[in-house]
Structure formats: structure tokens, C-alpha cells
């Protein structure tokens, strides 16, 4: 029984990257106040490992980010914008 459980746990650990994949989220970035702010936000997000596409809208004060969830997390994305001077939150 122990061998069976150990084998199952090992298989789950090895198979977990198969569940990972591209994910798209929208972040609210309320601190953008000028037309150059989206450039800074986009640059910060594209530097995060695993990010494949970023669209930033100054008018809507949001950023749409597509990333590989095996390489990064929403927390890493919000940290990147915060570190660039633009705190963000996941849009619900």
C-alpha cells in the first residue's frame, strides 16, 4: 500500500507541469495618471519570466496579461507593477 501511495504521489508531481498552461488575467492599475504610465507598466510586466503578452489601457486603468502559470503567478505580476510604482490588483 505504501508503495502504491508513493508511486501515485510521484506521478502527480511529475504530471503537474502538464496542467500548467497559458492564463490571461486583467489587473486593475489605478495609479496611472499620464499617457506614459502604461509604458512603464507594460515594461515591468514583460520582464516577468513566463509573460507572453501584455496590453495596457490608460483609459480603463488596467493591464491584460497572458502568462505561463507554470513559470509565474498573479502575485508576481502585481509585485512587478508595484515595484515599478504602480500598485495593481486582480480584477474580479
C-alpha distance (Angstrom), angle and dihedral (degrees) to the residues before:
residue distance angle dihedral
X1 . . .
X2 3.82 . .
X3 3.78 90.5 .
X4 3.79 90.9 51.0
X5 3.81 92.0 51.0
X6 3.79 92.2 46.3
X7 3.80 90.9 49.7
X8 3.81 91.9 48.6
X9 3.81 91.7 49.1
X10 3.80 91.2 49.3
X11 3.79 92.1 49.9
X12 3.80 91.1 50.0
X13 3.78 91.4 51.7
X14 3.78 92.3 49.0
X15 3.80 93.7 45.4
X16 3.81 96.5 48.9
X17 3.83 94.7 90.2
X18 3.81 87.2 59.0
X19 3.81 88.7 64.6
X20 3.77 92.3 51.4
X21 3.73 119.1 90.5
X22 3.75 147.1 132.6
X23 3.77 115.4 -34.1
X24 3.79 130.1 -177.9
X25 3.79 123.8 -152.6
X26 3.77 135.3 172.0
X27 3.77 119.1 -133.9
X28 3.79 124.0 -159.7
X29 3.81 108.8 -133.4
X30 3.79 104.5 -176.6
X31 3.81 96.4 168.1
X32 3.80 95.7 74.1
X33 3.81 107.6 114.9
X34 3.80 105.5 161.7
X35 3.78 141.1 36.1
X36 3.82 93.2 -99.6
X37 3.82 94.7 55.1
X38 3.83 93.7 81.9
X39 3.79 89.5 56.4
X40 3.81 91.1 57.0
X41 3.82 92.1 45.1
X42 3.81 92.5 49.1
X43 3.80 92.3 48.0
X44 3.82 91.6 50.5
X45 3.81 92.4 49.5
X46 3.80 95.8 46.0
X47 3.82 89.7 55.7
X48 3.82 90.8 62.5
X49 3.81 110.7 101.9
X50 3.80 110.6 -111.0
X51 3.81 97.5 25.2
X52 3.80 110.3 129.8
X53 3.81 103.8 172.1
X54 3.81 136.9 16.7
X55 3.81 130.3 -174.4
X56 3.81 118.5 -179.3
X57 3.80 123.4 -167.6
X58 3.80 117.3 -161.7
X59 3.80 91.6 -171.7
X60 3.81 94.0 53.8
X61 3.83 93.8 34.5
X62 3.79 91.9 -131.5
X63 3.78 143.5 111.9
X64 3.79 125.7 -146.1
X65 3.79 111.5 -152.5
X66 3.80 130.3 -171.8
X67 3.79 114.2 -162.4
X68 3.78 144.5 156.9
X69 3.79 105.4 -100.8
X70 3.80 90.3 -154.3
X71 3.81 89.1 64.9
X72 3.79 104.4 36.5
X73 3.79 145.0 9.1
X74 3.78 139.1 -137.3
X75 3.80 87.3 -106.6
X76 3.81 90.2 58.8
X77 3.80 90.0 50.4
X78 3.79 94.1 50.7
X79 3.81 89.7 45.6
X80 3.82 90.1 53.4
X81 3.81 92.7 53.9
X82 3.81 92.0 43.1
X83 3.80 91.4 50.4
X84 3.83 87.9 51.9
X85 3.81 89.8 54.6
X86 3.80 98.7 -97.5
X87 3.81 113.5 100.1
X88 3.79 112.3 -153.2
X89 3.79 138.8 -173.4
X90 3.77 133.7 -159.3
X91 3.79 109.9 -93.3
X92 3.79 111.2 -124.2
